[in-house]
Amino acid sequence: MHAQNQAGPEPRSPQDNDRIRAGVSRRTILLGTAGLAGALALGAAPATRVWATSEGTVLPLVDPLDAPPDRTAFEDSEQVLSGYLTVVAPMANSIRDLEPNYGWMEDGWWRSPEQPYNAREMEQVATLTWFLTHDRSWNPYFGDARLRDRLEAALTYYLGIQLPSGAWSEYAYDVPHLSPTGFGSVALSLTHTYLAEAGELPGMLPRIEAALRAAAVWLTDRSKPHWTRPVPYTNQVVAGLVGVANAAEALGDPSIAASADECWTELLEHSITPAGHSMEPAGYDNGYSFTVALPDLADAAQAGVPQAVEMARSMMGFVSLAAVWEPDRAGWVHWAAICVRNTAFASSVQPSEVKDRSALGRALLGELPVIGAFHPTDVEILAARQSWAADPSAVVPLEKKGTSPRTWMHGSRAPLGLTVAQREAAIEALPYHASERFTEVRQAGSFDLDYLFVRRPSYYLTAALGHRDGHGGPYRRLRMGPGLLWHPTMGTLALVLNNHTDDGWGHFPDASEIAVVEVDPTYYSAPERGGTVLTAPEVNAVTGDFSVAYLDPAIGTDTDMSFQDHAFTQRIRTPEPGRALVPLLVQPGDVLTFSDGTVVRSGDAVDLTGVTGLTLARNGATFEIAFDSARDARFAATDRVALGGTRRQHLLWVPHEGALDVTYTFATPAELATRPPAATAVLSTDSGHSGVTDGTFAVTLNLWWGVNATVFRLYENGNLVATRTLAPASPAAQTVRVPLTGRVDGDYQYTGTLSNAAGSVPTGSTTVRVRDAKPAVPVLSHDNHVAEPDYAVTADLWWGTNATAYRLYEDGVLIDTQELIAATPAAQQASTAVLGRPAGEYRYHAEFSNAAGTSTSEPLVVRVG
């Protein structure tokens, strides 16, 4: 919801009805008497309604697909369109062909509210136009007359509800809104281009051109509210200017784009805060920056807009500080506490051609290689595309509200990513990797908020200190205080989110769990408010110990944090008793041991009495939380998870009477290497330990004794496949285990390098031979020993590589599909109930599949009667 334009639905006035009816009535535009007769004739054999809200009374319904799309027929770059193909018919058939609101796409395929005044729903005209105008072997809707008629109705309605100002509405009749005008201009520009190139609906082109010109005037009119300084909703204004550029290209009129030149300069100057992030609208937001705005900036950069590159450079500079890569490369965690609109706290870089909304951002890689640190590699993208094409399952139809036209618009034009080595270099160049010592305060500028970034040899910590701009609605999400704690080997250890009343890191009064507080920070040149008071710019020069104090004037909580190289402390003083909260981000393999010997793991909940702290062990390193005295505590898991469930937020509550000191220590300080690592490290593998070589295994590095390393890099057949940071403690042993999955049958040679500040050395090597990647062959049986019409067919895999999917065919026709849980090499079984078969002979065969392939059983014959 966009606060500046919020308005509830209003009844449409008679004048509204007259204007819109005049713009969209198909009876006066398309049919006439002869046209209506022709349409009814076309409808003599009506299509299945496929969720249609239209009855096909005037416009015949569009036929659904005869069969699921053939994955192998799609070009790599167009795989993203497969899901949209599955919903062309229901989407088109939701276009009304009766008054009132003739031509409105009414069934809520894209946006809310599902009201006739919400023009955002109509952006799907671009989707329908693509399928009407693109000749592909897999696209049965190319040139489809029924789709053409329904698209024409939708376009007529869409253009008819444009306001006289050139804008469109989203939340109320006749109220101009930025979002539908900006994003709508992009959609209509593509629609115009596709129709013109294909020679389709030529009568609509002048109307679309007029609409685009009017929208461009409104979007670039800097007297409008969306150009308030600082510019709010940066992502929407960027989309609007991209729409203007697209309109100029579509209409072949450079003067349209020229009107936006000064707007880009204005946007660069007044929508990017001094901290580096864009305004969305009253603070930073990862989703609207990285996922929404950056792809559009890439689009603009390709059109030759230099300001777009500079905006992206600034925004990525902030993202590079506010998002951290996990050492196991599961993905990256972002500082959710400062996001004012979205709630997600982590992102995987596993490629998904049909879901990735950020993909076009990779078009900026030439100018900004840092973007590659947050995207899949070229190898991963190509492998995912091949895997998608080889997947035997049907393409999953898109669900309503999950049909953003921008996904296919951007995804079909997105380039590949960096190479593995280039992405690793980009990751290593991120500030907290490139340096183990810096302090940086970035100030929002337009409102009183400091972003504090502290990197020391053993940790990286972020904190938001100050006041939010905007106290209502979603902008209350922003959480003050420390927000993210990361360690080079252990990864993210603590994380504040932004959508729960217990999200915070610090004091909560007993009477309330409200996390929305504001604070006044003061910086000092020494721990515990020692030394001199520093200004924010002076803090940027600090490389040693220092402290920051922050007061919550509403509650009276006075907190200070002191930072050293291998530890930091949090000192809390309150006027009333309360509880302190530490939001830990725990992984499944973590071991947490409290001072009384109580051991807990991810997902546990426990109440403790008289403990002095806990130690968290992960990846060979330890993180200790120590209280100032013996205290009661509660540790409990939440349901807030990310990265495939491998990161779960847990809450550590510590009651206090008004004073509490907590010390956070990392047990193994990083050592300064004077010699390269010992050249005696060996690699080993557990492949085949289960009795099968199924392509899922781990490669383990062991350095038994000697000078330690800080980085281990693993190569597969000469290609870098994994990088792991290590905690040195020379001359103690070092070990790291790298799980690998999805290897098909073949031979794989693994080598590695160990590195520290003094140099690199090769490790030993090991070879893995995969011979059992696809499932073992299942065996069919049945229980129909007396030729009854009802029976069960059972597939057994007695031993070997397990499957993840089971399919049963009867006389060559698929009759059952089931998901299976793999637990190689244990037995698997799937059974299908067959009911009511008439007398005869039935032939069955089963398929067991996994990512590596499919195994087929011998046929089984069952006789009935």
Steps between C-alpha positions, in 0.01 A plus 500: 500500500637839408450738789514824308207397280302276728128521444222252543264392222242763408172459312532586134316812400256507206758705311757224558262240361426710193868565428614141545204352314573731209859382500446126527170398343580214262158524343587833340864417431517138391181323434207677360229260379718309260790490740283364778369226271855406406607485862206280588586273211853467631352404830299213361753259647586683824830438678518357848458791740834443679417712805348761270291769659373587154229273364612551141167666425644751253863399465573127465723360770864429431582132483708353783815306419447150369798373698764633736776699327790299361798620703750397235343730241588821682813700431698560817414867523128431453455233767365780718196516270396140562301575812323789331409274208302280739276791604448685172152353461372562853655846503343592167170344598483722809451800268137609528294496181186650655420835652578644744877529469520331162864401443609506864726209598301432811629178650791627705786343308753760593428773754273602784256656553295311245301804398426653158695814591825306563689536173787283618300187424483610139880488457442139399407627153875484433504131596205417277651704218824307516319172444281644225797635304787253544520194279647212698455125459371485856266801476155404371372853562704663224247680279210353701181684396327452835800629690520796259138598564534473877827692498338775296219523756752519783707767328191705428401487866855569618541804279149615588573526872807719450436830677505827305832581667663196336522302825316186606336415832576217737317547831201721414316636198650811343794520743828500306757253626865466411530121503239414232618789282871410517474124474205533260708707260753219480225245433329713235828582327573132456141442392531767232832360378374143476175597325677725253766241414238228449249720316235420760215727611619796292200703608619492862846639427402871476309474829792331676734764360277779633482332840878460518559862407253621764652273765852622414389861552354416841798287608753769412300791643718595796218699658324173580516345850723213389778756449487624860849543644637262606335299225284228660442153357818503296426164340171628359650820360782297343240272340315805375810645334578161348145500369563842343820369337319189377220714361751714311653187348166338423367813331827593336486847657822606680333818626304291749820368655654849496226615736639256758865611489466761773281260698781244517734767634240604755447139600872436547532807718184475708401132528832356621578576864848596618512147644482367144161331495189610314185626669221241518354745605615575856809286526684203354336187367693206358212361294406824329866589446664176390203313355292780349705814434834351393357304203331817378821697546674233293232547235562874501877454490463289188313793347800725570391676822821568697310614810349153526846345532597747772179432692564127478861548611390691808223255586729198465755673721243500777375148426861378519512620860147398598508142363746226595593178324480184707830307503330179386368690197140413581413858412517849643335647807383859491457742785124465518462733799550808281265398218192722514266298276608138441553231762724235339838468671706276273540419131623188327687536174376168365384594150134480407422613147128510572514689830802730506374859494847650543668330202521801268718672760783287359503726197698740722782251559729673253477824696447350845653153548392513866146417388631157403568426866125477555402299191548144373807423294485426130568132577213488747261674261582270209477192720163612635372557148611155389349347811173682443482380140573141605251501787228246412238667718237730355556874504324638805233757409553841655274591787301817520700793635815315393483610138706821502549600134836648600638153569477387138572847362831503686583130519478445126764771447727426795862411424694221663687560823868513580720194487551315827843655544371848417214472747737378771717801425196726524406347834853536632491866393197574720604743775483258793707244302745745349592644839489363852512844658285805432235716663248682286204718586266579211231759563161501331509876462134586450416353839702452816629145466850355519597165352804369692725231347777354718752251359759352731719191454246268666165647396289739297212682671241749377275735698229756422503797736267799485147574384283367221326727251134409511339348806198330352429198287776268384774755569481408867684185396842662535670375820761700687810359666735222389350303213743250345805312630723302262818300547740404216475127575170464684298738285198684637457447873235756595236674291218741577198473270236769443153352518445374855454683829788304656749591227781688665837458666500662840257595772126439504290627791294243686179683417551493125674316221491795262812502286440834332721740695712797402834595650751784522859377442831640628838362388812481720864440415546227765296214650231563759446865402866575552720751323351780295165539332523441125291632215371247250767590240768464767381149579590399145867549585488268803678167449544398863279481806208739537144516632157637420228585750135534407206617708138411440327810641153344490585209731814638660722211396866602489726258310859510394701264284879473514699346216837322511676280248364166623210596722233761562279577798146625544427689822129562575356731769124550538274683748282189543565124496473329166646240268787513256472321168770354277360377163731212405502352150564129559587227250409129525857394578559757773569391856405748772623421849386703800726552799312235702572235233160515330541430129245630250477490124302669229127473564528443875335698778627501858468702822812529712580621850821659622708480181783737416482465123540259212744393230396442139726269298490506120748415225789451738461840669319611814290800595446569869227709662578580866272674750632716782367256762297181534157564349189321389454470126263366239612367161235417238473450125268709283339401172708760312722306262690556178742337256314172483436491873873501581477835679246536778463796733510409869433738787715513812317690774683612815297667780668776699416747774611810315864425421664240281840466335545246220838418343528337159835330435653302216728235636761473227657831395620510143874454485743696285663244272877528435524177298265336250288209624661160546515312169383172652122535478307206356159465339268207557145411409217295645364408156392138500488469879130425475573219257407699189668781311191713455647844425438630852810508714740727684862589442689555825823692548731407787812690597622287788770735633694812408451858390128558454304648210226758493346400164441162335403481133375175348523423127305238306671393178691826515194723559448685826193359677533617860678755718511467879650735754686338790583607853878464547646366824846379396628236534170331584320285247259656252216322329212603277230293337342608168175321412436449128183380331354447157800338333401273213688185408862574421845558651579811704846603612522735797795721584535794732707791623558630851576870543589747769646848500845360419409291197325194356586131468330210319330222691496136409241370257227238496288347224133411524341256258122534484328197354158492670364852461154410374267280708528124519243313291166448679313171496121487452256267676124484558255346746231404248521123531131434424452736204290755692431849353662672800867443584830668580813522289817538707848611394795395717856621484671248721839668533709768331476859391162638598249689291316824568207433267287200404276467194277207411374434146206280401509391138740787436281764665620677815254426781689598817785725610646516850786682665750279683742575780850384416704322767761316296562208508192399701204330338222709344144407424208666326154356454205596282140395559332396174121493523208388287681348209276301262600157385813495294876501512697804622867564451690717751847646525647739759766771485719606790674836441741736664703798376745269323252299296223242486490123543214292361364175639430187303136486389235337719178349361183486713192307387148594610190280468 
